[in-house]
């Protein structure tokens, strides 16, 4: 996929637009310039309409983002596409009730916008004398303020209703998964919601062929891709929950002692190193701190540079939980202990090794990078 470009930052969330938005803009200019008596007025109207719709889509995605952040999830960015928006949120399973609330936040915002526009829209339509469905259709084909109000109102209503369909990756599919998770395993709930997503995509594909509408098949392909990725992610998450982190930890020569010289930590190359005293972890030496102090020529001791606020995991902790603790700590490594004694270190590189281990023999090896990055295992 082509690289998106940055539009701005709203409430700490970066909003981006995909280059294909330019295609939508050109189509809108062309369509509305043909609809209006004055092509320039029509193109201007189309530009305002597209901007209003993208603002509605961005608001939908921001509603998801702000509530997700309130529940402690990291929101990476929002990307606007011709067929909607995509919010990249940290892959971490919320309790079913919170997952449903995050999913519903977007459609609720669109319905609130539509409700706010309703009195103004009704006043404008009554003033125009538009009361029948045919009158509304005629207004919608105009390039007037009444038409702009009607189309933006309709876009918000359709955006809410379409996203509430109980099929993954729609918001309604996430609500369905949250509800099913109360009664069954999250993996099973995801597979049910994804299966409905496949049926929805198939229906859109058939409808697009019958109606000769190119947009519907494109939307169907997008839904198929998103549903497939979600299935792989949830299967990967389930497998990682069943693997003990101790199986993949690296002994790393037992770490370094707090009273050793800092240069000693470079014996295996620049890396994150556990500081161990009497078999117990007392701190961590982060790679950037080692390099910064060694390059300065100051021959300091490890204890003077180490980070004493170390977080550890037990050998029986799942790989998935160890990864979540790594993310929470903000560091790419975490020491592994058994009964309080140091047994090795688990790093982001080892996390990729786990993925390779899980995927071996199932699909081409090169694909691990795509799903691993989507889950947040690498590239952070």
C-alpha positions, 0 to 999 in steps of 0.5 A: 500500500502506498505511503499515506501523508499527514494531515494533522494531529487532533487530541494527540492522534495523528490523522493521515490520508491515503493517496487514493483520496485524490482519486475520490476528489477527482471523481467528485469534481467530475461528477458534480461539475456535470450535475450543475449548470455552472461546472465551477460551482458544481466542482466547488460543491463537490469539494465541500461535500467530500470535505464534510464527509471526510470530517464525519469519517475522521470524527467516527475514527477519533471517537474510537481512538479517544475511548480506546486511549481512555481504556489504556490502549495506544492509538498509532494513527488514523488513515482516511481512505476513499471507502472510509477510515482505518484506526490503528489501535494497539492489539490488546484484548479488552473486557467484552463490555469495554470492547463493545463500547469502543466499537459503538463510539464511532456509530454513536458519534455519527448518529449524534451529528445526524441528530444535531443536523436534523432540526436545521435540515427539516427547517430548510426542507420545509422552507423549500416545500420538500415533503415527498421522497421525490422532492428529497431526491430532487433536492439531493441532486442540486448544488445548494445549501439544502442539498449539502445539509441533506447529503451530509445528514444522509452520509452520517446516518449511512455511516452509522448503520453500515458500521453497525452491521454484525459482521467483522471488521465492521463495528457491529462485528466487534460488538458481536464478538464482545457479546459472544466472548461472554459465552465462548472463547474469544477465538471462536467469537472472532471466527463467527464474526469473521465468517459473517464478514465474509458473507457480507463481502460476498453480498457486496461483490455480487451487488457490485456486479449486478449494479455495475458499481465498481465501489462495492467490489472494492469495498468487498475486497477491503472487508475480506482483507481486514477480516483475514488479517484479524483472523490471523492476528487472533490465532497468533495471539491464542498461540502466544498465550499457550507458549511459556516465555522461558522456552524462548529466553536467551541466557546471554552469559548470565548478564553483568554484575553491578560492580563491573566496568561498563565496557564489560557489557559490550562483550557480546556486542551492543544490546540490552543487558540484565544486571544480576547480583547473587543470581537476582536481577537488580537492574537493566542496562539499555543499549542506548545508555551503554553506547552513550556512556562508553563513547564519552570515554568515561570508564564508569561502573555498571551500577552508575548507569543501570536502570534500577526500575526493572520489570521481570516476568516468570519463566511460566508467563506466556509469551503474549503477556511478556510482550504486553509487559514489554510494551507497558515498560516502553523497552524492547527487552525484559528479564526472565526469572524463575523463583526470583532468580535470573534465567535469561532475557526476552527481546523483540528479536526473540518475539519475531523468532516465536512468530517464525516458530509458530508459522513454520510449515504453514505459509511462506516465511516472508509473510511473518513481517506483515502480520508481526508489524500489524500486531505491534511485534516489530517496528515500534 
